[in-house]
Amino acid sequence: MQLPPFVSSILRVARSFYFLTGASFLVWMLVFDANDLSKQFDIYQKWKELRDEKQYYLDNIEVVKRERAELMSSPALLEKFARERYLMKRPGEDVFVLVPATEE
């Protein structure tokens, strides 16, 4: 049986030493290597996660800077913040902390 000329040329190239060596190298790098395709995908996913986390923290830094500038501009706001957040009090005052009941 006679094969068409393009098929015989493809088979001749597929049997060449350079093609087999290149194909073997490609399979090795994609499947068996320490940095194979699945590892590269995992690294990419982790990079995307860290990039999103970085943006979250950069946004939070901006919010904290804005709040800090606002607090430092007014002594009344600073006192209110200290009383609410850190339960600070003046001498002779009593502070009552109301804690919401937990459901059991």
C-alpha positions as CSV (number, residue, x, y, z in Angstrom):
1,M,0.0,0.0,0.0
2,Q,1.3,3.4,-1.0
3,L,1.0,6.3,1.4
4,P,0.4,9.8,0.2
5,P,3.6,11.9,-0.1
6,F,2.8,14.3,2.8
7,V,2.1,11.4,5.2
8,S,5.4,9.7,4.3
9,S,7.3,13.0,4.8
10,I,5.6,13.4,8.2
11,L,6.6,9.9,9.2
12,R,10.2,10.5,8.1
13,V,10.4,13.6,10.2
14,A,8.8,11.9,13.2
15,R,11.4,9.1,13.1
16,S,14.3,11.5,13.0
17,F,16.7,11.7,15.9
18,Y,16.2,15.4,16.5
19,F,12.4,15.1,16.6
20,L,12.5,12.2,19.0
21,T,15.0,14.0,21.2
22,G,13.0,17.2,21.2
23,A,9.8,15.4,21.9
24,S,11.4,13.4,24.7
25,F,12.8,16.7,26.2
26,L,9.4,18.3,25.9
27,V,7.6,15.4,27.7
28,W,10.3,15.4,30.4
29,M,9.9,19.1,31.1
30,L,6.1,19.1,31.0
31,V,5.5,15.9,33.1
32,F,8.6,14.6,35.0
33,D,10.6,17.7,35.9
34,A,10.5,19.2,39.4
35,N,8.9,22.3,37.9
36,D,6.4,20.6,35.7
37,L,3.1,22.0,34.4
38,S,1.1,21.3,37.5
39,K,3.7,22.9,39.8
40,Q,3.8,26.0,37.6
41,F,0.0,26.2,37.8
42,D,0.1,26.0,41.6
43,I,2.7,28.7,41.8
44,Y,0.6,30.9,39.5
45,Q,-2.5,30.4,41.7
46,K,-0.4,31.3,44.8
47,W,1.0,34.4,43.1
48,K,-2.6,35.6,42.3
49,E,-3.7,35.0,45.9
50,L,-0.7,36.9,47.2
51,R,-1.3,39.7,44.7
52,D,-4.9,40.1,45.9
53,E,-3.8,39.9,49.6
54,K,-1.2,42.6,48.9
55,Q,-3.9,44.9,47.4
56,Y,-6.1,44.2,50.4
57,Y,-3.4,45.3,52.8
58,L,-2.5,48.4,50.7
59,D,-6.2,49.4,50.9
60,N,-6.2,48.9,54.6
61,I,-3.1,50.9,55.1
62,E,-4.8,53.9,53.3
63,V,-7.8,53.6,55.6
64,V,-5.7,53.4,58.7
65,K,-3.6,56.4,57.6
66,R,-6.8,58.4,57.0
67,E,-8.2,57.4,60.4
68,R,-4.9,58.2,62.2
69,A,-4.8,61.7,60.6
70,E,-8.3,62.3,61.6
71,L,-7.7,61.2,65.2
72,M,-4.5,63.2,65.6
73,S,-6.3,66.4,64.4
74,S,-8.7,66.5,67.3
75,P,-8.1,65.7,71.0
76,A,-11.8,65.0,71.6
77,L,-11.8,62.3,68.9
78,L,-8.6,60.9,70.3
79,E,-10.1,60.6,73.7
80,K,-13.3,59.0,72.3
81,F,-11.2,56.5,70.4
82,A,-9.2,55.6,73.4
83,R,-12.3,55.2,75.6
84,E,-14.1,53.0,73.1
85,R,-11.3,50.9,71.7
86,Y,-9.0,50.5,74.7
87,L,-11.5,51.0,77.6
88,M,-9.4,53.9,79.0
89,K,-11.0,56.0,81.8
90,R,-10.2,59.0,83.8
91,P,-9.3,58.6,87.5
92,G,-12.4,58.1,89.6
93,E,-14.6,56.9,86.8
94,D,-16.2,53.5,86.5
95,V,-16.4,51.8,83.1
96,F,-19.1,49.2,82.4
97,V,-18.5,47.0,79.4
98,L,-21.6,45.4,77.9
99,V,-20.8,42.1,76.1
100,P,-23.4,40.6,73.9
101,A,-24.8,37.2,75.0
102,T,-23.6,34.2,73.0
103,E,-26.1,31.7,71.7
104,E,-25.6,28.2,72.9
